[in-house]
Amino acid sequence: MKTLNLFTFLIFLSCFSFNVQAQESVEDEAYWEYAKASFPQLKELLAIPNDAHFPKDIERNVQWCEAHFTRSGFSTKRLETPGAPLLLAERKTKAKGAKTVLIYLQVDGQPVDPKFWNQEDPYTATLKKRSTDGEWEPVEWSLLTSEDIDPEWRIFARSTSDSKGAVNMFLTAVDMIDDRKESPNFNIKVIMDFEEEMGSPNLPQAVREYKKALAADMLIIFDGPRHIANKPTLTFGARGISEITLKIFGPNFPQHSGHYGNWAPNPAVRMSQLIASMKDENERVTIPGFYDGITISEKVKRVLDAVPDHEDYINKRLGVAQGTGVAPTYQESLQYPSLNVRGFSSGWVGDEARTIVPATATAEIDIRLVVESDPDRLIGLVRDHITGQGYYVINREPTPEERETYPRICQFTSSTSYRAFRTDFDSEVGLWLDRALTRAFGETPIKQRTSGGSIPISPFVSELGVPAVTVPTVNRDNNQHSPNENIRIGNYVDGIKTIHYILKEAL
């Protein structure tokens, strides 16, 4: 009898396992079918140029979002700003005492230079597959309706990954919950940003002005790439960003290097020396106090070490022998503020090179901020350092009298776009999202303490008093901000699945 019971139990277990697998297979097939149905809509959205420097194009994007979110059962309202409006879309649940989830989506994109793209129009979505020689070659768009879509195929166009892809994933996931009558037990507010790539200059004031309309219990950001392993990922913070422009002056105008090469001060040399004085040979910032307040406890270190990074792979992908000496691991390096020289210009190079002493040298610097960083303090430390190097520091072009008085002059201008934020892993929003992604993919998502990039979320966190978590979905190798931006088809489908499970997970 016992043997029979055991045999029966094993048969039941086998059947149960088979049924679960079959159910999962059917479920996954549904995401592919919804993705197929959504591709024309994605192509339509990508076709609208979205450089925020062109208001007429942005207006077309706003109108598209208004129409499609209204179609999906949202009420929409423009939150006017001195620049492009924010768009607020809202759907309420019938559940009593329901909480409200605010969702951030970005719609604008980086400028494009078509001559660097491997297709005629960066705004025309183009399906491509990798050829035998490793290059991406275009294939017919109609293949996206076939039965045998390769998840490794990619759609190339500006903002596929950053971040119109996420906008369409969200709308598609909403279609799924509506078709299946899976009503979320929480209110949904979606805020769409049309100036993110410009640093969202009007966002902080808008959040203060429309605080009541934006009120929520938590914030989710659908932006950015997954962890490098391309597994489900939750990111609990992001660095902020400040920017500094330095300009050093030599002669009034470029001078013949034969006549004045041993006499006229060379601003390119001086700028090189000045920048070099800010860092050691391992690129750690040497300005006193720059890293003050940053502590990596054993508990935090365990969290960072749990992220499955492979520094050797990262280095290989970057084409470098090793990382800098700022921190021993990649994740730990993200916990410190950075001082990055993002651009340097002086004189002419290449075929335009001339035998001159340049008149000026300009350096562009960005400071990535962590939660412990006060941007005004760090900017002040850099300014004081430059003064300590013997420079007369001003925020404008020098007058002729100043040129004749001070041997070293540096024009110094700065701004801060937004500060860093960080949310606890065991916060309500963190635990809720962990449950949803674990149910969706059958494994606990990778949890990152902070991302390296910056997103304009701190105004929401500080003004609304809500915890925030980023749910990235796209592939990391997406050429974000660069020519030939793309999204992997498999990531797009997984993104729909991710958002669908979040929307139907009880809060």
C-alpha positions as CSV (number, residue, x, y, z in Angstrom):
1,M,0.0,0.0,0.0
2,K,2.8,2.3,0.9
3,T,4.6,1.4,-2.4
4,L,1.4,2.1,-4.3
5,N,0.9,5.4,-2.6
6,L,4.5,6.4,-3.3
7,F,4.1,5.4,-7.0
8,T,0.8,7.4,-7.2
9,F,2.5,10.4,-5.6
10,L,5.4,10.3,-8.1
11,I,3.0,10.1,-11.0
12,F,1.1,13.1,-9.6
13,L,4.4,15.0,-9.1
14,S,5.4,14.2,-12.6
15,C,2.1,15.4,-14.0
16,F,2.1,18.5,-11.9
17,S,5.6,19.4,-13.1
18,F,4.6,18.8,-16.7
19,N,1.5,21.0,-16.3
20,V,3.6,23.8,-14.7
21,Q,6.1,23.6,-17.5
22,A,3.3,23.6,-20.1
23,Q,1.6,26.5,-18.4
24,E,4.9,28.4,-18.4
25,S,5.4,27.7,-22.0
26,V,1.9,28.9,-22.9
27,E,2.5,32.0,-20.8
28,D,5.8,32.8,-22.5
29,E,4.2,32.3,-25.9
30,A,1.6,34.9,-24.9
31,Y,4.4,37.5,-24.3
32,W,5.8,36.8,-27.8
33,E,2.3,37.2,-29.3
34,Y,1.7,40.5,-27.6
35,A,5.2,41.7,-28.6
36,K,4.5,40.8,-32.2
37,A,1.3,42.8,-32.1
38,S,3.1,45.8,-30.5
39,F,5.9,46.1,-33.0
40,P,4.0,48.4,-35.5
41,Q,3.2,50.7,-32.6
42,L,6.8,50.7,-31.5
43,K,7.9,51.5,-35.0
44,E,5.4,54.4,-35.2
45,L,6.7,55.9,-31.9
46,L,10.3,55.6,-32.9
47,A,9.6,57.4,-36.2
48,I,8.9,60.6,-34.3
49,P,12.1,62.6,-33.9
50,N,12.6,63.3,-30.2
51,D,15.6,65.7,-29.7
52,A,14.3,68.1,-27.0
53,H,16.1,71.0,-28.6
54,F,13.3,70.9,-31.2
55,P,10.0,71.8,-29.5
56,K,7.8,71.0,-32.5
57,D,9.1,67.4,-32.6
58,I,8.6,67.1,-28.8
59,E,5.0,68.3,-29.2
60,R,4.4,65.4,-31.6
61,N,5.7,62.9,-29.0
62,V,3.5,64.5,-26.3
63,Q,0.5,64.1,-28.6
64,W,1.3,60.5,-29.4
65,C,1.6,59.7,-25.7
66,E,-1.7,61.5,-24.9
67,A,-3.5,59.5,-27.6
68,H,-2.1,56.1,-26.7
69,F,-2.4,56.4,-22.9
70,T,-6.0,57.6,-23.3
71,R,-6.7,54.6,-25.5
72,S,-5.3,52.4,-22.6
73,G,-7.8,53.8,-20.1
74,F,-5.7,56.6,-18.6
75,S,-6.7,60.1,-18.0
76,T,-4.0,62.5,-19.1
77,K,-3.0,66.0,-18.0
78,R,-0.1,68.2,-19.2
79,L,2.0,69.7,-16.4
80,E,3.2,72.9,-18.0
81,T,6.8,74.1,-17.5
82,P,8.9,76.8,-19.1
83,G,10.1,74.2,-21.5
84,A,8.4,71.0,-22.7
85,P,5.5,69.9,-20.6
86,L,5.5,66.8,-18.4
87,L,2.6,64.5,-19.1
88,L,0.8,62.8,-16.2
89,A,-1.4,59.8,-17.0
90,E,-3.5,58.3,-14.3
91,R,-5.6,55.1,-13.7
92,K,-7.4,54.4,-10.5
93,T,-8.4,51.1,-9.0
94,K,-11.7,50.4,-7.3
95,A,-10.0,48.8,-4.3
96,K,-10.6,50.7,-1.1
97,G,-7.6,52.2,0.7
98,A,-5.4,51.4,-2.3
99,K,-1.9,52.7,-2.5
100,T,-0.6,54.7,-5.4
101,V,2.4,53.8,-7.6
102,L,4.1,56.6,-9.6
103,I,5.9,55.4,-12.7
104,Y,8.6,57.4,-14.5
105,L,9.0,57.1,-18.2
106,Q,11.4,59.0,-20.5
107,V,10.4,59.9,-24.0
108,D,13.0,62.2,-25.4
109,G,16.3,61.0,-26.9
110,Q,19.9,62.1,-27.6
111,P,20.6,64.1,-30.8
112,V,21.5,62.1,-33.9
113,D,24.2,62.5,-36.6
114,P,22.9,60.3,-39.4
115,K,26.3,60.0,-41.1
116,F,27.5,57.8,-38.2
117,W,24.6,55.4,-38.4
118,N,24.6,52.2,-40.5
119,Q,21.2,52.9,-41.9
120,E,19.7,55.8,-43.9
121,D,17.4,57.2,-41.2
122,P,18.1,56.8,-37.4
123,Y,14.4,57.4,-36.7
124,T,13.3,54.6,-39.1
125,A,13.2,51.4,-37.0
126,T,15.2,48.7,-38.8
127,L,15.3,45.0,-37.9
128,K,18.8,43.5,-38.1
129,K,20.5,40.2,-37.5
130,R,24.1,39.4,-36.9
131,S,25.9,38.0,-40.0
132,T,28.5,35.3,-40.0
133,D,31.3,37.9,-40.0
134,G,29.8,39.5,-36.8
135,E,28.3,42.6,-38.5
136,W,24.6,43.6,-38.2
137,E,22.7,43.4,-41.5
138,P,19.2,44.5,-42.1
139,V,16.4,42.0,-42.7
140,E,12.7,42.5,-43.6
141,W,10.6,44.0,-40.9
142,S,7.8,41.6,-41.8
143,L,9.9,38.8,-40.2
144,L,8.7,40.1,-36.8
145,T,5.3,38.6,-37.6
146,S,6.8,35.1,-38.3
147,E,6.7,32.1,-36.1
148,D,10.4,31.8,-35.8
149,I,11.6,35.2,-34.4
150,D,15.1,35.0,-33.1
151,P,15.4,36.7,-29.7
152,E,18.9,37.8,-30.7
153,W,17.6,39.9,-33.5
154,R,17.7,43.7,-32.8
155,I,15.7,46.8,-33.7
156,F,18.0,49.7,-34.5
157,A,16.7,53.3,-34.1
158,R,17.2,56.2,-31.8
159,S,15.6,55.7,-28.4
160,T,14.9,52.0,-28.9
161,S,16.6,51.4,-25.5
162,D,16.7,54.9,-24.1
163,S,13.8,54.8,-23.6
164,K,10.9,54.6,-26.0
165,G,11.2,50.8,-25.9
166,A,10.2,50.9,-22.2
167,V,7.2,53.2,-23.0
168,N,5.8,50.7,-25.5
169,M,6.6,47.7,-23.2
170,F,4.5,49.4,-20.6
171,L,1.5,50.1,-22.9
172,T,1.7,46.5,-24.1
173,A,1.7,45.1,-20.5
174,V,-1.4,47.3,-19.8
175,D,-3.1,45.7,-22.8
176,M,-2.4,42.3,-21.3
177,I,-3.8,43.1,-17.9
178,D,-6.9,44.6,-19.5
179,D,-7.4,41.6,-21.8
180,R,-7.0,39.2,-19.0
181,K,-9.0,41.4,-16.5
182,E,-6.1,41.4,-14.1
183,S,-7.0,44.6,-12.4
184,P,-4.1,46.0,-10.3
185,N,-5.0,46.6,-6.6
186,F,-3.2,49.9,-6.7
187,N,-3.6,53.3,-8.4
188,I,-1.2,54.0,-11.2
189,K,0.2,57.4,-12.1
190,V,2.7,57.7,-15.0
191,I,4.9,60.8,-15.4
192,M,6.5,61.2,-18.8
193,D,9.6,63.3,-19.2
194,F,10.4,64.9,-22.5
195,E,13.6,66.7,-21.5
196,E,15.6,64.0,-19.7
197,E,18.5,64.1,-22.1
198,M,18.8,67.8,-21.5
199,G,19.1,67.2,-17.8
200,S,15.4,67.7,-17.0
201,P,16.1,71.4,-16.2
202,N,12.4,72.1,-15.4
203,L,11.7,69.0,-13.5
204,P,12.6,70.1,-9.9
205,Q,10.3,73.1,-10.0
206,A,7.6,71.1,-11.7
207,V,7.6,68.5,-9.0
208,R,7.3,71.3,-6.4
209,E,4.5,73.0,-8.3
210,Y,2.5,69.9,-9.0
211,K,3.3,68.0,-5.8
212,K,-0.3,67.2,-5.0
213,A,-1.0,65.8,-8.5
214,L,2.1,63.6,-8.3
215,A,1.6,62.4,-4.7
216,A,2.3,58.6,-4.4
217,D,3.5,56.0,-2.0
218,M,6.4,54.8,-4.2
219,L,8.2,55.4,-7.4
220,I,9.3,52.9,-10.1
221,I,11.6,54.0,-13.0
222,F,11.6,51.9,-16.1
223,D,14.9,53.0,-17.6
224,G,18.4,51.8,-18.2
225,P,20.0,48.4,-19.0
226,R,20.0,45.2,-17.0
227,H,23.0,44.0,-15.2
228,I,25.8,42.9,-17.6
229,A,24.6,39.2,-17.1
230,N,21.3,40.3,-18.7
231,K,19.3,38.8,-15.9
232,P,16.3,40.4,-14.2
233,T,17.6,43.3,-12.2
234,L,16.5,45.8,-9.6
235,T,18.6,48.9,-9.0
236,F,18.0,50.8,-5.7
237,G,19.7,54.0,-6.4
238,A,21.4,56.2,-9.0
239,R,24.2,58.8,-8.9
240,G,23.5,62.4,-9.4
241,I,25.5,64.7,-11.7
242,S,27.2,68.1,-11.7
243,E,29.1,69.6,-14.6
244,I,32.0,72.0,-14.7
245,T,33.5,73.9,-17.7
246,L,37.1,75.1,-17.4
247,K,38.7,77.5,-19.9
248,I,42.3,78.6,-19.6
249,F,43.7,81.6,-21.6
250,G,47.0,82.1,-23.4
251,P,47.6,84.8,-26.0
252,N,44.8,87.0,-27.3
253,F,44.7,84.9,-30.5
254,P,46.7,81.9,-31.8
255,Q,50.4,82.8,-32.3
256,H,53.1,81.4,-34.6
257,S,54.9,78.7,-32.6
258,G,58.2,79.6,-34.2
259,H,58.0,83.2,-33.1
260,Y,56.3,82.7,-29.7
261,G,56.6,79.0,-28.8
262,N,59.1,79.7,-26.1
263,W,57.4,82.8,-24.8
264,A,53.6,82.8,-25.0
265,P,52.0,80.7,-22.3
266,N,50.4,77.6,-23.8
267,P,46.9,77.0,-22.4
268,A,46.8,73.4,-23.7
269,V,49.9,72.6,-21.6
270,R,48.6,74.4,-18.6
271,M,45.2,72.7,-18.8
272,S,46.9,69.3,-19.0
273,Q,48.9,70.2,-15.9
274,L,45.9,71.4,-14.1
275,I,43.8,68.3,-14.8
276,A,46.7,66.1,-13.9
277,S,47.0,67.8,-10.6
278,M,43.5,66.6,-9.6
279,K,44.3,62.9,-9.8
280,D,47.1,60.4,-9.0
281,E,48.5,57.8,-11.4
282,N,45.6,55.4,-10.5
283,E,43.0,58.1,-11.2
284,R,42.0,58.6,-7.6
285,V,41.0,62.2,-6.9
286,T,43.7,63.8,-4.9
287,I,41.7,67.0,-4.0
288,P,41.5,66.8,-0.1
289,G,38.0,66.0,1.1
290,F,36.6,64.8,-2.2
291,Y,35.8,61.3,-0.8
292,D,34.8,62.4,2.7
293,G,31.8,60.7,4.2
294,I,32.1,57.6,2.0
295,T,32.3,54.4,4.1
296,I,32.0,50.8,2.8
297,S,30.9,48.7,5.7
298,E,31.2,44.9,5.8
299,K,27.4,44.7,5.3
300,V,27.5,47.0,2.3
301,K,30.5,45.1,0.9
302,R,28.6,41.8,1.1
303,V,25.8,43.4,-0.8
304,L,28.2,44.7,-3.5
305,D,30.0,41.4,-3.7
306,A,26.7,39.5,-4.3
307,V,26.3,41.2,-7.7
308,P,27.7,38.7,-10.2
309,D,30.1,41.1,-12.0
310,H,33.0,39.8,-14.0
311,E,35.7,42.5,-14.1
312,D,37.8,40.7,-16.6
313,Y,34.8,40.6,-19.0
314,I,34.1,44.3,-18.4
315,N,37.8,45.1,-19.2
316,K,37.8,43.0,-22.3
317,R,34.6,44.7,-23.5
318,L,36.1,48.1,-22.8
319,G,39.4,47.1,-24.5
320,V,41.5,47.9,-21.4
321,A,44.1,45.9,-19.4
322,Q,42.6,46.8,-16.0
323,G,40.3,49.2,-14.2
324,T,41.5,52.3,-12.3
325,G,42.6,52.1,-8.7
326,V,39.6,54.0,-7.3
327,A,38.1,50.8,-5.9
328,P,39.0,47.0,-6.1
329,T,35.7,46.0,-7.8
330,Y,33.3,47.6,-10.3
331,Q,30.3,47.7,-7.9
332,E,32.4,49.4,-5.2
333,S,33.7,52.0,-7.6
334,L,30.1,53.1,-8.1
335,Q,29.8,54.0,-4.4
336,Y,32.3,56.9,-4.8
337,P,31.8,60.3,-6.5
338,S,33.7,60.5,-9.8
339,L,35.6,63.4,-11.4
340,N,35.6,62.6,-15.1
341,V,37.2,64.7,-17.9
342,R,34.6,64.2,-20.6
343,G,36.1,66.5,-23.2
344,F,39.2,68.6,-24.0
345,S,39.7,71.1,-26.7
346,S,42.5,73.4,-27.8
347,G,43.8,74.4,-31.2
348,W,43.5,72.1,-34.2
349,V,44.4,68.5,-34.9
350,G,44.7,66.0,-37.7
351,D,44.7,67.5,-41.2
352,E,43.8,70.9,-39.7
353,A,46.8,71.0,-37.4
354,R,48.7,74.3,-37.4
355,T,52.0,75.4,-36.0
356,I,50.6,77.7,-33.4
357,V,50.4,78.4,-29.7
358,P,46.6,78.1,-29.0
359,A,44.7,81.0,-27.6
360,T,42.6,79.0,-25.2
361,A,42.0,75.5,-23.9
362,T,38.7,74.1,-22.7
363,A,37.9,71.1,-20.5
364,E,34.5,69.7,-19.7
365,I,34.2,67.8,-16.5
366,D,31.3,65.9,-14.9
367,I,31.1,64.8,-11.3
368,R,28.9,61.8,-10.6
369,L,27.4,62.2,-7.2
370,V,26.5,59.6,-4.5
371,V,24.1,60.1,-1.7
372,E,26.8,61.2,0.7
373,S,28.0,63.9,-1.8
374,D,27.0,67.6,-1.5
375,P,27.4,68.9,-5.0
376,D,28.0,72.5,-4.0
377,R,30.8,71.3,-1.6
378,L,32.5,69.1,-4.3
379,I,32.3,71.9,-6.9
380,G,33.7,74.3,-4.3
381,L,36.6,71.9,-3.6
382,V,37.5,71.8,-7.3
383,R,37.3,75.6,-7.6
384,D,39.5,76.0,-4.4
385,H,42.0,73.5,-5.8
386,I,42.3,75.5,-9.0
387,T,42.9,78.7,-7.0
388,G,45.5,76.8,-5.0
389,Q,47.3,76.1,-8.3
390,G,47.9,79.8,-8.8
391,Y,44.9,80.6,-11.0
392,Y,42.7,83.7,-10.9
393,V,39.3,82.1,-11.1
394,I,36.4,83.9,-12.6
395,N,33.0,82.9,-14.1
396,R,33.3,85.0,-17.4
397,E,35.8,86.0,-20.0
398,P,38.7,88.1,-18.6
399,T,39.0,91.8,-19.4
400,P,42.2,93.1,-21.1
401,E,43.2,94.6,-17.7
402,E,42.9,91.2,-16.0
403,R,44.9,89.5,-18.8
404,E,47.7,91.9,-18.2
405,T,47.5,91.5,-14.4
406,Y,47.2,87.8,-13.8
407,P,49.6,85.3,-15.3
408,R,47.1,82.4,-14.9
409,I,43.4,82.8,-15.5
410,C,40.7,80.2,-15.4
411,Q,37.1,80.7,-16.4
412,F,35.0,78.4,-14.1
413,T,31.3,77.7,-14.6
414,S,29.3,74.9,-13.1
415,S,25.8,73.5,-12.7
416,T,24.0,70.6,-11.0
417,S,21.3,68.7,-12.8
418,Y,20.2,66.4,-10.0
419,R,21.4,64.7,-6.9
420,A,21.8,61.0,-6.1
421,F,19.2,58.8,-4.4
422,R,19.2,55.4,-2.7
423,T,16.4,53.1,-1.4
424,D,16.8,50.3,1.1
425,F,16.6,46.7,-0.2
426,D,14.0,45.8,2.4
427,S,11.7,48.8,1.7
428,E,8.1,48.0,0.8
429,V,8.6,48.8,-2.9
430,G,11.8,46.8,-2.9
431,L,10.2,43.7,-1.4
432,W,7.2,44.0,-3.7
433,L,9.3,44.3,-6.9
434,D,11.4,41.4,-5.7
435,R,8.3,39.2,-5.4
436,A,7.0,40.2,-8.8
437,L,10.3,39.5,-10.7
438,T,10.9,36.3,-8.8
439,R,7.4,35.0,-9.8
440,A,8.0,36.2,-13.4
441,F,11.4,34.5,-14.0
442,G,11.7,31.9,-11.3
443,E,14.8,33.4,-9.7
444,T,15.6,36.2,-7.4
445,P,16.6,39.3,-9.4
446,I,20.0,40.8,-9.2
447,K,20.0,43.7,-6.8
448,Q,22.3,46.6,-7.4
449,R,22.8,49.3,-4.7
450,T,23.2,52.0,-7.2
451,S,23.7,52.5,-10.9
452,G,26.6,54.3,-12.4
453,G,24.4,56.6,-14.5
454,S,22.2,59.5,-13.5
455,I,18.5,59.9,-13.8
456,P,16.4,62.9,-12.7
457,I,14.6,61.1,-9.8
458,S,16.0,62.9,-6.7
459,P,13.4,65.7,-7.0
460,F,10.6,63.1,-6.7
461,V,12.4,61.4,-3.7
462,S,13.1,64.6,-1.8
463,E,9.9,66.5,-2.6
464,L,7.3,63.7,-2.5
465,G,9.1,61.7,0.2
466,V,8.8,58.4,-1.7
467,P,11.2,55.5,-2.0
468,A,12.3,54.8,-5.6
469,V,13.6,51.7,-7.4
470,T,14.7,51.4,-11.0
471,V,13.6,48.3,-13.0
472,P,15.9,48.1,-16.1
473,T,14.9,45.9,-18.9
474,V,17.1,46.5,-22.0
475,N,20.3,44.9,-23.1
476,R,23.5,46.6,-21.8
477,D,25.2,46.6,-25.3
478,N,22.6,48.8,-26.8
479,N,24.8,51.8,-28.0
480,Q,22.8,54.1,-25.7
481,H,23.5,57.8,-26.6
482,S,25.6,56.6,-29.5
483,P,25.0,55.8,-33.2
484,N,23.3,52.6,-34.0
485,E,21.3,52.4,-30.8
486,N,19.3,49.2,-30.5
487,I,17.2,46.9,-28.5
488,R,17.5,43.1,-28.4
489,I,14.2,41.4,-29.2
490,G,14.5,39.0,-26.3
491,N,14.9,41.9,-23.9
492,Y,11.9,43.6,-25.3
493,V,9.7,40.5,-24.7
494,D,11.2,40.1,-21.2
495,G,10.5,43.7,-20.6
496,I,6.8,43.2,-21.3
497,K,6.8,40.2,-19.0
498,T,8.5,42.1,-16.3
499,I,6.0,45.0,-16.3
500,H,3.0,42.7,-16.7
501,Y,4.1,40.8,-13.5
502,I,4.6,44.0,-11.6
503,L,1.2,45.3,-12.6
504,K,-0.6,42.2,-11.5
505,E,1.4,41.6,-8.2
506,A,-0.7,42.6,-5.2
507,L,0.6,45.5,-3.2
